[in-house]
């Protein structure tokens, strides 16, 4: 490999100023979110799932599992609706600035939920009858809870 104009060793004579020089050029390291922000997001998500679970139970659904996670997908709530296995995605938003909560269930998110549902059904063959995918959308500014039954399906 030819070195060309790129030095293989770094000249350390620049000292600590290299960070300032990069910053002046607009090249800065992107840092992760602060731990407190991440914890708040998790807490908000859990509260949303609690609200959704109560809504489903009030409407005679039996909660089977919550927060089922696989490497390639996750399911917020799995419930039984009189023999139909219901996979529920819960979305919560403070306000509509980034769109409605239901709009946040993108095609990619739907694919991840469907993949996780297929894995869960493979592990629970007795539940492989009728299946439905619902979305519970929660807005804090209204406050409003919207339950979209059959919001999407697994057909491609």
C-alpha positions in Angstrom: 0.0 0.0 0.0 1.5 3.3 -1.1 1.5 6.0 1.6 1.0 8.9 -0.9 0.1 12.1 1.0 -1.3 10.3 4.0 1.3 9.9 6.8 1.4 6.6 8.5 2.5 8.2 11.8 0.8 11.1 13.5 3.0 14.2 14.3 2.3 14.9 17.9 3.9 18.3 17.8 0.4 19.8 17.4 -0.3 18.9 21.0 -3.9 19.1 22.4 -4.9 21.8 19.9 -6.0 19.2 17.4 -9.4 19.0 19.1 -9.9 22.7 18.8 -8.8 22.6 15.1 -11.3 19.9 14.3 -14.1 21.8 16.1 -13.3 24.9 14.2 -13.7 22.9 10.9 -17.1 21.7 12.1 -15.8 18.1 12.7 -17.0 17.0 16.1 -17.5 13.7 17.7 -21.2 12.7 18.1 -21.8 11.7 21.6 -24.5 9.3 22.8 -27.5 10.6 24.7 -27.1 11.3 28.3 -27.9 8.4 30.6 -30.7 10.4 32.3 -32.4 11.0 28.9 -32.2 7.3 28.1 -33.6 6.4 31.5 -36.5 8.9 31.0 -37.3 7.4 27.6 -37.4 3.9 29.1 -39.6 5.1 31.9 -42.0 6.8 29.5 -42.1 3.7 27.3 -42.9 1.5 30.3 -45.7 3.9 31.4 -47.1 3.8 27.9 -47.1 0.0 28.0 -48.8 0.1 31.4 -51.6 2.3 30.0 -52.0 0.1 26.9 -52.2 -3.1 29.1 -54.9 -1.5 31.2 -56.9 -0.5 28.1 -56.6 -4.1 26.7 -57.6 -5.7 30.0 -60.6 -3.3 30.3 -61.7 -4.6 26.9 -61.5 -8.3 28.0 -58.1 -9.1 26.5 -55.8 -11.3 28.6 -52.2 -10.2 28.7 -49.9 -13.2 27.9 -46.5 -11.5 27.8 -44.9 -8.1 27.8 -41.6 -6.8 26.4 -40.7 -9.9 24.3 -37.3 -9.3 22.7 -35.4 -11.1 20.0 -32.2 -10.0 18.2 -34.2 -9.0 15.1 -37.4 -7.7 16.7 -39.5 -7.0 19.7 -43.1 -7.0 20.8 -44.4 -4.7 23.5 -47.5 -6.7 24.5 -48.9 -10.1 23.5 -52.5 -10.7 24.4 -55.3 -13.1 23.9 -58.6 -11.8 22.5 -61.0 -14.8 22.8 -58.7 -17.2 21.0 -57.0 -14.7 18.7 -53.3 -14.0 19.5 -52.8 -10.2 19.4 -49.4 -8.6 19.0 -49.5 -5.0 20.2 -47.1 -2.2 19.4 -47.3 0.7 21.8 -46.2 4.2 20.6 -46.2 7.2 22.9 -45.5 10.8 22.0 -45.4 14.0 24.0 -47.0 16.0 21.2 -47.6 15.9 17.4 -44.4 17.8 16.5 -42.9 14.6 15.1 -46.2 13.2 13.8 -48.8 11.1 15.5 -47.7 8.0 17.5 -49.4 5.7 14.9 -47.3 7.3 12.1 -44.2 6.3 14.0 -45.0 2.6 13.3 -43.0 2.6 10.1 -42.7 -0.3 7.6 -39.4 -1.2 9.1 -40.9 -1.3 12.6 -43.8 -3.4 11.3 -41.3 -5.9 9.8 -39.4 -6.2 13.1 -42.7 -6.8 15.0 -43.8 -9.4 12.4 -40.4 -11.2 12.6 -40.6 -11.3 16.4 -44.2 -12.5 16.2 -43.1 -15.4 13.9 -40.4 -16.4 16.4 -42.8 -16.2 19.3 -45.4 -18.3 17.4 -42.7 -20.9 16.6 -41.9 -21.2 20.3 -45.6 -21.4 21.2 -47.2 -23.7 18.5 -50.5 -23.9 20.5 -51.1 -20.2 19.8 -50.7 -20.5 16.0 -54.4 -19.9 15.2 -55.8 -16.5 14.4 -53.3 -13.6 14.7 -53.8 -9.9 14.7 -51.4 -6.9 14.9 -52.7 -3.9 16.8 -51.2 -0.5 17.6 -52.0 1.5 20.8 -51.1 5.2 20.1 -50.8 7.5 23.1 -50.5 11.3 23.0 -49.6 13.1 26.2 -50.6 16.6 25.0 -54.3 15.7 24.4 -54.2 13.3 26.4 -55.5 10.6 24.1 -55.3 6.8 23.7 -56.2 5.3 20.4 -56.4 1.6 19.9 -56.0 0.6 16.2 -57.2 -3.0 15.9 -55.7 -4.9 12.9 -53.4 -1.9 12.2 -51.3 -4.1 9.9 -50.9 -7.7 8.8 -48.1 -10.1 8.0 -48.9 -10.5 4.3 -46.4 -9.0 2.0 
